Amino acid sequence: MTTVGLGFFGITDPSLFFNFTSVPQPGLNGRKIDVIAGQILGGSSGVNGLQVHRGQKEDYDRWGSYFGPKSSWSWESVLPYFKKAWHFHPPSKALATQNNIKYDAKYWGTTSNIHASWPTFTWPSLSE
């Protein structure tokens, strides 16, 4: 069993991820891009700095529109699952003020056993 310390340093150990190469990308002059996917418990979060990200409302709504007007795929339909997936712990007031962090807790859940929080330490360069 491998323990990944410090999150993104997992990307330095090739045994922890699948390394796929994209097809040539027309918008990048035909270049191919490495697509990294974690093959460890936690998946790609284990090799990307343990970050939690979701797309924007418009992304989900646009994807749903591809399936027609009766599609149930939309921001409103996936939001309840996002809220079930993570227990959100907001940053402290001091950290939020210092780093101009804005969030709306109504888009996050508080009952999951999977916790998402802000780090207790941020590098000084991040608040410049």
Buried (B, 14 or more C-beta within 10 A) or exposed (E): EEEBEEBEEBBEEEEBBEEEEEEEEEEEEEEEEEEBEBBBEBEBBBBBEBEBEBEEBEEBBEBBEEEEEEEEBBBEEBBEEBBEBBBBEBBEEEBBEBBEBEEEEEEBBEEBEEEBEBEEEBEEEEEE
